[in-house]
């Protein structure tokens, strides 16, 4: 019985890594939807400009991400120049990890993303 009450070593790390993966996949889905791309065309290291995003599409992507994850991204995400998929994913993850934003945003986002199918 005592063994079952012990925390699994690395459990918090596994949970954080799982959230990072969920966020990255959610961000990729948002980008693919706005740009009309297949998910496999949106690599984590792709620059949004390389994916064909113009400034209006970039704003649409940011709004979709903010709505999906229920976060507000920093104002420096106002132009697609030199912004990668990973940059957006990291920004969302930082917001979800901060006490002022909802920690359940990624879980809500996954239910929103998968309900579109």
MARVOMI-525326 format. One record per atom (N, C-alpha, C, O): residue in three letters; chain; atom name; x, y, z. Coordinates in Angstrom, 2 decimals, m for minus. Example, Ala and Ser with C-alpha at 12.3 -4.5 7.8 and 13.67 -1.06 7.14 Angstrom:
! MARVOMI-525326
[node ALA, A, N, [13.19, m5.69, 7.80]]
[node ALA, A, CA, [12.30, m4.50, 7.80]]
[node ALA, A, C, [13.20, m3.30, 7.80]]
[node ALA, A, O, [14.24, m3.32, 8.46]]
[node SER, A, N, [12.85, m2.25, 7.08]]
[node SER, A, CA, [13.67, m1.06, 7.14]]
[node SER, A, C, [12.90, 0.03, 7.87]]
[node SER, A, O, [13.41, 1.14, 8.04]]
This chain:
! MARVOMI-525326
[node UNK, A, N, [0.82, m1.18, 0.00]]
[node UNK, A, CA, [0.00, 0.00, 0.00]]
[node UNK, A, C, [0.86, 1.25, 0.00]]
[node UNK, A, O, [0.52, 2.24, m0.65]]
[node UNK, A, N, [1.97, 1.22, 0.72]]
[node UNK, A, CA, [2.86, 2.37, 0.78]]
[node UNK, A, C, [3.45, 2.66, m0.60]]
[node UNK, A, O, [3.64, 3.83, m0.95]]
[node UNK, A, N, [3.73, 1.62, m1.37]]
[node UNK, A, CA, [4.32, 1.82, m2.69]]
[node UNK, A, C, [3.38, 2.58, m3.61]]
[node UNK, A, O, [3.83, 3.37, m4.44]]
[node UNK, A, N, [2.09, 2.35, m3.48]]
[node UNK, A, CA, [1.14, 3.02, m4.37]]
[node UNK, A, C, [0.98, 4.50, m4.03]]
[node UNK, A, O, [0.51, 5.27, m4.87]]
[node UNK, A, N, [1.36, 4.91, m2.84]]
[node UNK, A, CA, [1.22, 6.31, m2.46]]
[node UNK, A, C, [2.44, 7.14, m2.86]]
[node UNK, A, O, [2.41, 8.37, m2.75]]
[node UNK, A, N, [3.51, 6.48, m3.32]]
[node UNK, A, CA, [4.70, 7.21, m3.72]]
[node UNK, A, C, [4.49, 7.81, m5.10]]
[node UNK, A, O, [3.84, 7.22, m5.97]]
[node UNK, A, N, [5.04, 9.00, m5.28]]
[node UNK, A, CA, [4.96, 9.67, m6.58]]
[node UNK, A, C, [5.85, 8.96, m7.58]]
[node UNK, A, O, [6.94, 8.50, m7.23]]
[node UNK, A, N, [5.41, 8.87, m8.78]]
[node UNK, A, CA, [6.20, 8.28, m9.85]]
[node UNK, A, C, [7.34, 9.23, m10.20]]
[node UNK, A, O, [7.10, 10.39, m10.53]]
[node UNK, A, N, [8.60, 8.75, m10.13]]
[node UNK, A, CA, [9.72, 9.63, m10.47]]
[node UNK, A, C, [9.56, 10.12, m11.91]]
[node UNK, A, O, [9.29, 9.34, m12.82]]
[node UNK, A, N, [9.72, 11.39, m12.07]]
[node UNK, A, CA, [9.59, 11.95, m13.42]]
[node UNK, A, C, [8.16, 12.22, m13.82]]
[node UNK, A, O, [7.92, 12.66, m14.95]]
[node UNK, A, N, [7.21, 11.97, m12.95]]
[node UNK, A, CA, [5.79, 12.15, m13.28]]
[node UNK, A, C, [5.47, 13.57, m13.69]]
[node UNK, A, O, [4.75, 13.79, m14.66]]
[node UNK, A, N, [6.01, 14.54, m12.96]]
[node UNK, A, CA, [5.78, 15.95, m13.30]]
[node UNK, A, C, [6.42, 16.27, m14.64]]
[node UNK, A, O, [5.84, 17.00, m15.44]]
[node UNK, A, N, [7.61, 15.72, m14.89]]
[node UNK, A, CA, [8.29, 15.94, m16.17]]
[node UNK, A, C, [7.48, 15.33, m17.31]]
[node UNK, A, O, [7.32, 15.95, m18.36]]
[node UNK, A, N, [6.97, 14.11, m17.09]]
[node UNK, A, CA, [6.15, 13.46, m18.11]]
[node UNK, A, C, [4.90, 14.29, m18.41]]
[node UNK, A, O, [4.50, 14.42, m19.57]]
[node UNK, A, N, [4.30, 14.84, m17.36]]
[node UNK, A, CA, [3.10, 15.65, m17.52]]
[node UNK, A, C, [3.41, 16.93, m18.29]]
[node UNK, A, O, [2.65, 17.32, m19.18]]
[node UNK, A, N, [4.52, 17.59, m17.96]]
[node UNK, A, CA, [4.92, 18.81, m18.66]]
[node UNK, A, C, [5.25, 18.51, m20.11]]
[node UNK, A, O, [4.88, 19.27, m21.00]]
[node UNK, A, N, [5.92, 17.40, m20.35]]
[node UNK, A, CA, [6.26, 17.02, m21.73]]
[node UNK, A, C, [4.99, 16.69, m22.51]]
[node UNK, A, O, [4.88, 17.04, m23.69]]
[node UNK, A, N, [4.05, 16.03, m21.87]]
[node UNK, A, CA, [2.78, 15.71, m22.51]]
[node UNK, A, C, [2.03, 17.00, m22.88]]
[node UNK, A, O, [1.45, 17.09, m23.96]]
[node UNK, A, N, [2.05, 17.98, m21.97]]
[node UNK, A, CA, [1.38, 19.25, m22.25]]
[node UNK, A, C, [2.08, 19.96, m23.41]]
[node UNK, A, O, [1.41, 20.52, m24.28]]
[node UNK, A, N, [3.41, 19.96, m23.43]]
[node UNK, A, CA, [4.15, 20.59, m24.53]]
[node UNK, A, C, [3.78, 19.95, m25.87]]
[node UNK, A, O, [3.61, 20.64, m26.87]]
[node UNK, A, N, [3.67, 18.63, m25.87]]
[node UNK, A, CA, [3.31, 17.91, m27.10]]
[node UNK, A, C, [1.89, 18.26, m27.52]]
[node UNK, A, O, [1.63, 18.49, m28.70]]
[node UNK, A, N, [0.97, 18.31, m26.56]]
[node UNK, A, CA, [m0.42, 18.69, m26.87]]
[node UNK, A, C, [m0.49, 20.09, m27.43]]
[node UNK, A, O, [m1.21, 20.35, m28.39]]
[node UNK, A, N, [0.25, 21.01, m26.82]]
[node UNK, A, CA, [0.25, 22.40, m27.28]]
[node UNK, A, C, [0.82, 22.49, m28.69]]
[node UNK, A, O, [0.24, 23.15, m29.55]]
[node UNK, A, N, [1.94, 21.83, m28.94]]
[node UNK, A, CA, [2.55, 21.86, m30.27]]
[node UNK, A, C, [1.58, 21.33, m31.32]]
[node UNK, A, O, [1.44, 21.92, m32.38]]
[node UNK, A, N, [0.93, 20.22, m31.02]]
[node UNK, A, CA, [m0.03, 19.65, m31.97]]
[node UNK, A, C, [m1.21, 20.59, m32.19]]
[node UNK, A, O, [m1.69, 20.74, m33.31]]
[node UNK, A, N, [m1.68, 21.21, m31.13]]
[node UNK, A, CA, [m2.79, 22.15, m31.25]]
[node UNK, A, C, [m2.41, 23.36, m32.09]]
[node UNK, A, O, [m3.21, 23.81, m32.92]]
[node UNK, A, N, [m1.21, 23.89, m31.88]]
[node UNK, A, CA, [m0.73, 25.03, m32.66]]
[node UNK, A, C, [m0.59, 24.64, m34.13]]
[node UNK, A, O, [m0.97, 25.40, m35.01]]
[node UNK, A, N, [m0.06, 23.45, m34.38]]
[node UNK, A, CA, [0.07, 22.98, m35.76]]
[node UNK, A, C, [m1.30, 22.86, m36.43]]
[node UNK, A, O, [m1.45, 23.22, m37.60]]
[node UNK, A, N, [m2.30, 22.37, m35.69]]
[node UNK, A, CA, [m3.66, 22.26, m36.22]]
[node UNK, A, C, [m4.22, 23.64, m36.58]]
[node UNK, A, O, [m4.81, 23.82, m37.64]]
[node UNK, A, N, [m4.02, 24.61, m35.70]]
[node UNK, A, CA, [m4.51, 25.97, m35.95]]
[node UNK, A, C, [m3.88, 26.54, m37.21]]
[node UNK, A, O, [m4.58, 27.12, m38.05]]
[node UNK, A, N, [m2.58, 26.38, m37.34]]
[node UNK, A, CA, [m1.86, 26.92, m38.50]]
[node UNK, A, C, [m2.32, 26.24, m39.78]]
[node UNK, A, O, [m2.59, 26.89, m40.78]]
[node UNK, A, N, [m2.42, 24.92, m39.74]]
[node UNK, A, CA, [m2.86, 24.17, m40.92]]
[node UNK, A, C, [m4.26, 24.59, m41.34]]
[node UNK, A, O, [m4.53, 24.74, m42.54]]
[node UNK, A, N, [m5.15, 24.78, m40.38]]
[node UNK, A, CA, [m6.53, 25.16, m40.69]]
[node UNK, A, C, [m6.59, 26.53, m41.37]]
[node UNK, A, O, [m7.30, 26.70, m42.36]]
[node UNK, A, N, [m5.85, 27.49, m40.85]]
[node UNK, A, CA, [m5.87, 28.84, m41.41]]
[node UNK, A, C, [m5.24, 28.88, m42.80]]
[node UNK, A, O, [m5.75, 29.54, m43.70]]
[node UNK, A, N, [m4.14, 28.16, m42.97]]
[node UNK, A, CA, [m3.41, 28.22, m44.24]]
[node UNK, A, C, [m3.87, 27.19, m45.26]]
[node UNK, A, O, [m3.39, 27.17, m46.39]]
[node UNK, A, N, [m4.81, 26.33, m44.87]]
[node UNK, A, CA, [m5.31, 25.32, m45.80]]
[node UNK, A, C, [m4.27, 24.27, m46.13]]
[node UNK, A, O, [m4.21, 23.77, m47.26]]
[node UNK, A, N, [m3.45, 23.92, m45.15]]
[node UNK, A, CA, [m2.38, 22.93, m45.34]]
[node UNK, A, C, [m2.75, 21.63, m44.66]]
[node UNK, A, O, [m3.60, 21.59, m43.77]]
[node UNK, A, N, [m2.09, 20.57, m45.08]]
[node UNK, A, CA, [m2.18, 19.30, m44.37]]
[node UNK, A, C, [m1.30, 19.39, m43.14]]
[node UNK, A, O, [m0.29, 20.09, m43.15]]
[node UNK, A, N, [m1.67, 18.70, m42.08]]
[node UNK, A, CA, [m0.93, 18.77, m40.83]]
[node UNK, A, C, [0.54, 18.40, m41.01]]
[node UNK, A, O, [1.42, 19.01, m40.40]]
[node UNK, A, N, [0.82, 17.41, m41.85]]
[node UNK, A, CA, [2.22, 16.99, m42.04]]
[node UNK, A, C, [3.05, 18.02, m42.80]]
[node UNK, A, O, [4.27, 17.89, m42.87]]
[node UNK, A, N, [2.41, 19.04, m43.36]]
[node UNK, A, CA, [3.14, 20.12, m44.02]]
[node UNK, A, C, [3.60, 21.19, m43.03]]
[node UNK, A, O, [4.39, 22.06, m43.38]]
[node UNK, A, N, [3.11, 21.12, m41.81]]
[node UNK, A, CA, [3.42, 22.13, m40.78]]
[node UNK, A, C, [4.41, 21.52, m39.80]]
[node UNK, A, O, [4.01, 20.95, m38.78]]
[node UNK, A, N, [5.69, 21.63, m40.11]]
[node UNK, A, CA, [6.74, 21.11, m39.24]]
[node UNK, A, C, [6.96, 22.07, m38.07]]
[node UNK, A, O, [6.71, 23.27, m38.19]]
[node UNK, A, N, [7.42, 21.54, m36.96]]
[node UNK, A, CA, [7.59, 22.37, m35.76]]
[node UNK, A, C, [8.61, 23.48, m35.97]]
[node UNK, A, O, [8.53, 24.52, m35.31]]
[node UNK, A, N, [9.57, 23.29, m36.87]]
[node UNK, A, CA, [10.60, 24.30, m37.09]]
[node UNK, A, C, [10.31, 25.21, m38.29]]
[node UNK, A, O, [11.15, 26.04, m38.64]]
[node UNK, A, N, [9.14, 25.05, m38.91]]
[node UNK, A, CA, [8.78, 25.89, m40.05]]
[node UNK, A, C, [8.54, 27.32, m39.63]]
[node UNK, A, O, [7.94, 27.58, m38.58]]
[node UNK, A, N, [9.03, 28.26, m40.45]]
[node UNK, A, CA, [8.68, 29.66, m40.26]]
[node UNK, A, C, [7.31, 29.88, m40.90]]
[node UNK, A, O, [7.01, 29.29, m41.93]]
[node UNK, A, N, [6.50, 30.71, m40.28]]
[node UNK, A, CA, [5.16, 30.94, m40.82]]
[node UNK, A, C, [5.21, 31.56, m42.22]]
[node UNK, A, O, [4.37, 31.27, m43.06]]
[node UNK, A, N, [6.21, 32.41, m42.46]]
[node UNK, A, CA, [6.34, 33.00, m43.79]]
[node UNK, A, C, [6.69, 31.93, m44.82]]
[node UNK, A, O, [6.25, 32.00, m45.97]]
[node UNK, A, N, [7.48, 30.94, m44.43]]
[node UNK, A, CA, [7.83, 29.83, m45.34]]
[node UNK, A, C, [6.62, 28.97, m45.64]]
[node UNK, A, O, [6.56, 28.32, m46.69]]
[node UNK, A, N, [5.65, 28.95, m44.73]]
[node UNK, A, CA, [4.41, 28.20, m44.95]]
[node UNK, A, C, [3.42, 29.00, m45.80]]
[node UNK, A, O, [2.36, 28.49, m46.17]]
[node UNK, A, N, [3.77, 30.26, m46.08]]
[node UNK, A, CA, [2.93, 31.08, m46.94]]
[node UNK, A, C, [2.03, 32.05, m46.20]]
[node UNK, A, O, [1.14, 32.66, m46.80]]
[node UNK, A, N, [2.24, 32.22, m44.90]]
[node UNK, A, CA, [1.38, 33.12, m44.12]]
[node UNK, A, C, [1.71, 34.58, m44.41]]
[node UNK, A, O, [2.87, 35.00, m44.33]]
[node UNK, A, N, [0.68, 35.34, m44.74]]
[node UNK, A, CA, [0.86, 36.79, m44.84]]
[node UNK, A, C, [0.43, 37.40, m43.50]]
[node UNK, A, O, [0.07, 36.66, m42.58]]
[node UNK, A, N, [0.47, 38.71, m43.39]]
[node UNK, A, CA, [0.20, 39.34, m42.10]]
[node UNK, A, C, [m1.25, 39.14, m41.65]]
[node UNK, A, O, [m1.50, 39.01, m40.45]]
[node UNK, A, N, [m2.19, 39.12, m42.58]]
[node UNK, A, CA, [m3.59, 38.89, m42.20]]
[node UNK, A, C, [m3.81, 37.46, m41.72]]
[node UNK, A, O, [m4.50, 37.23, m40.73]]
[node UNK, A, N, [m3.21, 36.51, m42.42]]
[node UNK, A, CA, [m3.33, 35.11, m42.00]]
[node UNK, A, C, [m2.64, 34.91, m40.65]]
[node UNK, A, O, [m3.11, 34.13, m39.82]]
[node UNK, A, N, [m1.53, 35.60, m40.45]]
[node UNK, A, CA, [m0.84, 35.49, m39.18]]
[node UNK, A, C, [m1.73, 35.94, m38.03]]
[node UNK, A, O, [m1.79, 35.28, m37.00]]
[node UNK, A, N, [m2.42, 37.05, m38.22]]
[node UNK, A, CA, [m3.35, 37.52, m37.18]]
[node UNK, A, C, [m4.47, 36.51, m36.95]]
[node UNK, A, O, [m4.89, 36.29, m35.81]]
[node UNK, A, N, [m4.94, 35.89, m38.02]]
[node UNK, A, CA, [m5.97, 34.86, m37.90]]
[node UNK, A, C, [m5.43, 33.67, m37.11]]
[node UNK, A, O, [m6.13, 33.11, m36.26]]
[node UNK, A, N, [m4.19, 33.28, m37.39]]
[node UNK, A, CA, [m3.55, 32.18, m36.67]]
[node UNK, A, C, [m3.45, 32.51, m35.18]]
[node UNK, A, O, [m3.81, 31.69, m34.33]]
[node UNK, A, N, [m2.97, 33.70, m34.87]]
[node UNK, A, CA, [m2.81, 34.11, m33.47]]
[node UNK, A, C, [m4.17, 34.12, m32.77]]
[node UNK, A, O, [m4.29, 33.63, m31.65]]
[node UNK, A, N, [m5.18, 34.67, m33.43]]
[node UNK, A, CA, [m6.53, 34.70, m32.82]]
[node UNK, A, C, [m7.06, 33.29, m32.60]]
[node UNK, A, O, [m7.66, 33.01, m31.56]]
[node UNK, A, N, [m6.85, 32.40, m33.57]]
[node UNK, A, CA, [m7.32, 31.02, m33.43]]
[node UNK, A, C, [m6.60, 30.32, m32.28]]
[node UNK, A, O, [m7.23, 29.59, m31.51]]
[node UNK, A, N, [m5.30, 30.54, m32.17]]
[node UNK, A, CA, [m4.53, 29.94, m31.08]]
[node UNK, A, C, [m5.01, 30.47, m29.73]]
[node UNK, A, O, [m5.21, 29.71, m28.79]]
[node UNK, A, N, [m5.19, 31.80, m29.65]]
[node UNK, A, CA, [m5.65, 32.39, m28.39]]
[node UNK, A, C, [m7.03, 31.86, m27.99]]
[node UNK, A, O, [m7.28, 31.61, m26.81]]
[node UNK, A, N, [m7.91, 31.70, m28.96]]
[node UNK, A, CA, [m9.25, 31.18, m28.67]]
[node UNK, A, C, [m9.19, 29.70, m28.27]]
[node UNK, A, O, [m9.84, 29.28, m27.32]]
[node UNK, A, N, [m8.42, 28.95, m29.01]]
[node UNK, A, CA, [m8.32, 27.52, m28.76]]
[node UNK, A, C, [m7.76, 27.22, m27.37]]
[node UNK, A, O, [m8.28, 26.38, m26.64]]
[node UNK, A, N, [m6.69, 27.93, m27.02]]
[node UNK, A, CA, [m6.01, 27.66, m25.75]]
[node UNK, A, C, [m6.46, 28.59, m24.63]]
[node UNK, A, O, [m6.02, 28.44, m23.49]]
[node UNK, A, N, [m7.31, 29.55, m24.94]]
[node UNK, A, CA, [m7.80, 30.51, m23.96]]
[node UNK, A, C, [m6.67, 31.24, m23.26]]
[node UNK, A, O, [m6.62, 31.32, m22.03]]
[node UNK, A, N, [m5.74, 31.76, m24.07]]
[node UNK, A, CA, [m4.61, 32.55, m23.58]]
[node UNK, A, C, [m4.50, 33.80, m24.44]]
[node UNK, A, O, [m5.13, 33.91, m25.49]]
[node UNK, A, N, [m3.70, 34.74, m23.97]]
[node UNK, A, CA, [m3.38, 35.93, m24.76]]
[node UNK, A, C, [m1.88, 35.89, m25.02]]
[node UNK, A, O, [m1.08, 35.87, m24.08]]
[node UNK, A, N, [m1.51, 35.89, m26.29]]
[node UNK, A, CA, [m0.09, 35.86, m26.64]]
[node UNK, A, C, [0.50, 37.25, m26.50]]
[node UNK, A, O, [m0.21, 38.25, m26.62]]
[node UNK, A, N, [1.80, 37.33, m26.26]]
[node UNK, A, CA, [2.46, 38.63, m26.14]]
[node UNK, A, C, [2.32, 39.46, m27.42]]
[node UNK, A, O, [2.16, 38.92, m28.51]]
[node UNK, A, N, [2.38, 40.77, m27.26]]
[node UNK, A, CA, [2.20, 41.69, m28.39]]
[node UNK, A, C, [3.28, 41.55, m29.45]]
[node UNK, A, O, [3.08, 41.96, m30.59]]
[node UNK, A, N, [4.44, 40.97, m29.11]]
[node UNK, A, CA, [5.50, 40.83, m30.11]]
[node UNK, A, C, [5.14, 39.78, m31.17]]
[node UNK, A, O, [5.90, 39.58, m32.13]]
[node UNK, A, N, [4.01, 39.11, m31.01]]
[node UNK, A, CA, [3.53, 38.19, m32.04]]
[node UNK, A, C, [2.50, 38.91, m32.90]]
[node UNK, A, O, [1.33, 38.52, m32.95]]
[node UNK, A, N, [2.94, 39.97, m33.56]]
[node UNK, A, CA, [2.03, 40.75, m34.39]]
[node UNK, A, C, [2.38, 40.67, m35.87]]
[node UNK, A, O, [1.64, 41.19, m36.71]]
[node UNK, A, N, [3.48, 40.03, m36.20]]
[node UNK, A, CA, [3.89, 39.87, m37.59]]
[node UNK, A, C, [4.54, 38.50, m37.77]]
[node UNK, A, O, [5.23, 38.02, m36.87]]
[node UNK, A, N, [4.34, 37.87, m38.92]]
[node UNK, A, CA, [4.88, 36.52, m39.12]]
[node UNK, A, C, [6.39, 36.47, m39.34]]
[node UNK, A, O, [6.98, 35.39, m39.36]]
[node UNK, A, N, [7.01, 37.61, m39.51]]
[node UNK, A, CA, [8.44, 37.66, m39.80]]
[node UNK, A, C, [9.25, 36.95, m38.72]]
[node UNK, A, O, [9.23, 37.33, m37.55]]
[node UNK, A, N, [9.95, 35.92, m39.13]]
[node UNK, A, CA, [10.86, 35.14, m38.26]]
[node UNK, A, C, [10.18, 34.44, m37.10]]
[node UNK, A, O, [10.83, 34.14, m36.10]]
[node UNK, A, N, [8.88, 34.17, m37.20]]
[node UNK, A, CA, [8.17, 33.42, m36.15]]
[node UNK, A, C, [7.96, 32.00, m36.64]]
[node UNK, A, O, [7.43, 31.77, m37.73]]
[node UNK, A, N, [8.38, 31.05, m35.83]]
[node UNK, A, CA, [8.22, 29.64, m36.21]]
[node UNK, A, C, [7.04, 29.02, m35.47]]
[node UNK, A, O, [6.50, 29.59, m34.53]]
[node UNK, A, N, [6.66, 27.84, m35.93]]
[node UNK, A, CA, [5.61, 27.07, m35.26]]
[node UNK, A, C, [6.03, 26.83, m33.81]]
[node UNK, A, O, [5.22, 26.96, m32.89]]
[node UNK, A, N, [7.28, 26.47, m33.62]]
[node UNK, A, CA, [7.80, 26.20, m32.27]]
[node UNK, A, C, [7.75, 27.45, m31.40]]
[node UNK, A, O, [7.45, 27.36, m30.21]]
[node UNK, A, N, [8.05, 28.63, m31.97]]
[node UNK, A, CA, [7.97, 29.88, m31.20]]
[node UNK, A, C, [6.56, 30.08, m30.63]]
[node UNK, A, O, [6.40, 30.39, m29.45]]
[node UNK, A, N, [5.56, 29.89, m31.48]]
[node UNK, A, CA, [4.18, 30.05, m31.03]]
[node UNK, A, C, [3.83, 29.00, m29.97]]
[node UNK, A, O, [3.17, 29.31, m28.98]]
[node UNK, A, N, [4.27, 27.78, m30.19]]
[node UNK, A, CA, [4.00, 26.70, m29.25]]
[node UNK, A, C, [4.61, 27.01, m27.88]]
[node UNK, A, O, [3.97, 26.82, m26.85]]
[node UNK, A, N, [5.85, 27.48, m27.88]]
[node UNK, A, CA, [6.52, 27.83, m26.61]]
[node UNK, A, C, [5.80, 28.98, m25.92]]
[node UNK, A, O, [5.66, 28.97, m24.70]]
[node UNK, A, N, [5.35, 29.96, m26.68]]
[node UNK, A, CA, [4.63, 31.10, m26.09]]
[node UNK, A, C, [3.33, 30.63, m25.43]]
[node UNK, A, O, [2.99, 31.08, m24.34]]
[node UNK, A, N, [2.61, 29.75, m26.11]]
[node UNK, A, CA, [1.37, 29.22, m25.53]]
[node UNK, A, C, [1.69, 28.43, m24.27]]
[node UNK, A, O, [1.03, 28.60, m23.24]]
[node UNK, A, N, [2.70, 27.59, m24.34]]
[node UNK, A, CA, [3.05, 26.77, m23.18]]
[node UNK, A, C, [3.44, 27.65, m21.99]]
[node UNK, A, O, [3.06, 27.36, m20.86]]
[node UNK, A, N, [4.21, 28.72, m22.24]]
[node UNK, A, CA, [4.57, 29.64, m21.15]]
[node UNK, A, C, [3.33, 30.27, m20.53]]
[node UNK, A, O, [3.23, 30.40, m19.31]]
[node UNK, A, N, [2.37, 30.66, m21.37]]
[node UNK, A, CA, [1.14, 31.28, m20.88]]
[node UNK, A, C, [0.33, 30.28, m20.05]]
[node UNK, A, O, [m0.22, 30.63, m19.01]]
[node UNK, A, N, [0.27, 29.05, m20.52]]
[node UNK, A, CA, [m0.48, 28.03, m19.78]]
[node UNK, A, C, [0.19, 27.70, m18.46]]
[node UNK, A, O, [m0.48, 27.29, m17.50]]
[node UNK, A, N, [1.50, 27.87, m18.40]]
[node UNK, A, CA, [2.25, 27.55, m17.19]]
[node UNK, A, C, [2.27, 28.69, m16.19]]
[node UNK, A, O, [2.65, 28.50, m15.03]]
[node UNK, A, N, [1.85, 29.88, m16.62]]
[node UNK, A, CA, [1.87, 31.03, m15.70]]
[node UNK, A, C, [0.63, 31.00, m14.83]]
[node UNK, A, O, [m0.43, 30.57, m15.28]]
[node UNK, A, N, [0.75, 31.47, m13.60]]
[node UNK, A, CA, [m0.39, 31.44, m12.67]]
[node UNK, A, C, [m1.57, 32.29, m13.13]]
[node UNK, A, O, [m2.71, 32.04, m12.72]]
[node UNK, A, N, [m1.32, 33.30, m13.97]]
[node UNK, A, CA, [m2.42, 34.18, m14.37]]
[node UNK, A, C, [m3.28, 33.59, m15.48]]
[node UNK, A, O, [m4.39, 34.07, m15.72]]
[node UNK, A, N, [m2.79, 32.57, m16.16]]
[node UNK, A, CA, [m3.55, 31.92, m17.21]]
[node UNK, A, C, [m4.04, 30.56, m16.75]]
[node UNK, A, O, [m3.51, 29.99, m15.80]]
[node UNK, A, N, [m5.03, 30.05, m17.43]]
[node UNK, A, CA, [m5.61, 28.76, m17.07]]
[node UNK, A, C, [m4.62, 27.64, m17.33]]
[node UNK, A, O, [m4.02, 27.57, m18.40]]
[node UNK, A, N, [m4.45, 26.77, m16.37]]
[node UNK, A, CA, [m3.57, 25.61, m16.55]]
[node UNK, A, C, [m4.26, 24.49, m17.31]]
[node UNK, A, O, [m3.62, 23.53, m17.72]]
[node UNK, A, N, [m5.55, 24.60, m17.48]]
[node UNK, A, CA, [m6.29, 23.56, m18.18]]
[node UNK, A, C, [m6.53, 23.90, m19.64]]
[node UNK, A, O, [m7.25, 23.17, m20.32]]
[node UNK, A, N, [m5.96, 24.98, m20.12]]
[node UNK, A, CA, [m6.19, 25.41, m21.50]]
[node UNK, A, C, [m5.84, 24.36, m22.53]]
[node UNK, A, O, [m6.57, 24.18, m23.50]]
[node UNK, A, N, [m4.73, 23.66, m22.33]]
[node UNK, A, CA, [m4.33, 22.64, m23.30]]
[node UNK, A, C, [m5.33, 21.50, m23.33]]
[node UNK, A, O, [m5.61, 20.94, m24.40]]
[node UNK, A, N, [m5.87, 21.15, m22.18]]
[node UNK, A, CA, [m6.84, 20.06, m22.15]]
[node UNK, A, C, [m8.13, 20.50, m22.84]]
[node UNK, A, O, [m8.72, 19.73, m23.60]]
[node UNK, A, N, [m8.58, 21.72, m22.58]]
[node UNK, A, CA, [m9.77, 22.23, m23.26]]
[node UNK, A, C, [m9.51, 22.33, m24.75]]
[node UNK, A, O, [m10.38, 22.00, m25.56]]
[node UNK, A, N, [m8.31, 22.77, m25.11]]
[node UNK, A, CA, [m7.98, 22.91, m26.53]]
[node UNK, A, C, [m8.02, 21.56, m27.22]]
[node UNK, A, O, [m8.49, 21.46, m28.35]]
[node UNK, A, N, [m7.52, 20.53, m26.57]]
[node UNK, A, CA, [m7.52, 19.22, m27.23]]
[node UNK, A, C, [m8.94, 18.74, m27.48]]
[node UNK, A, O, [m9.21, 18.10, m28.49]]
[node UNK, A, N, [m9.86, 19.04, m26.57]]
[node UNK, A, CA, [m11.24, 18.62, m26.79]]
[node UNK, A, C, [m11.87, 19.44, m27.92]]
[node UNK, A, O, [m12.69, 18.91, m28.67]]
[node UNK, A, N, [m11.50, 20.71, m28.04]]
[node UNK, A, CA, [m12.00, 21.54, m29.14]]
[node UNK, A, C, [m11.45, 21.04, m30.47]]
[node UNK, A, O, [m12.19, 20.89, m31.44]]
[node UNK, A, N, [m10.13, 20.78, m30.50]]
[node UNK, A, CA, [m9.49, 20.35, m31.74]]
[node UNK, A, C, [m10.05, 19.03, m32.23]]
[node UNK, A, O, [m10.32, 18.86, m33.42]]
[node UNK, A, N, [m10.21, 18.09, m31.33]]
[node UNK, A, CA, [m10.64, 16.76, m31.75]]
[node UNK, A, C, [m12.13, 16.71, m32.02]]
[node UNK, A, O, [m12.59, 15.78, m32.68]]
[node UNK, A, N, [m12.90, 17.67, m31.54]]
[node UNK, A, CA, [m14.33, 17.67, m31.83]]
[node UNK, A, C, [m14.63, 18.17, m33.23]]
[node UNK, A, O, [m15.74, 17.98, m33.73]]
[node UNK, A, N, [m13.64, 18.82, m33.88]]
[node UNK, A, CA, [m13.81, 19.30, m35.26]]
[node UNK, A, C, [m13.77, 18.17, m36.28]]
[node UNK, A, O, [m14.13, 18.36, m37.44]]
[node UNK, A, N, [m13.33, 17.02, m35.85]]
[node UNK, A, CA, [m13.14, 15.90, m36.80]]
[node UNK, A, C, [m14.42, 15.19, m37.07]]
[node UNK, A, O, [m14.44, 14.23, m37.84]]
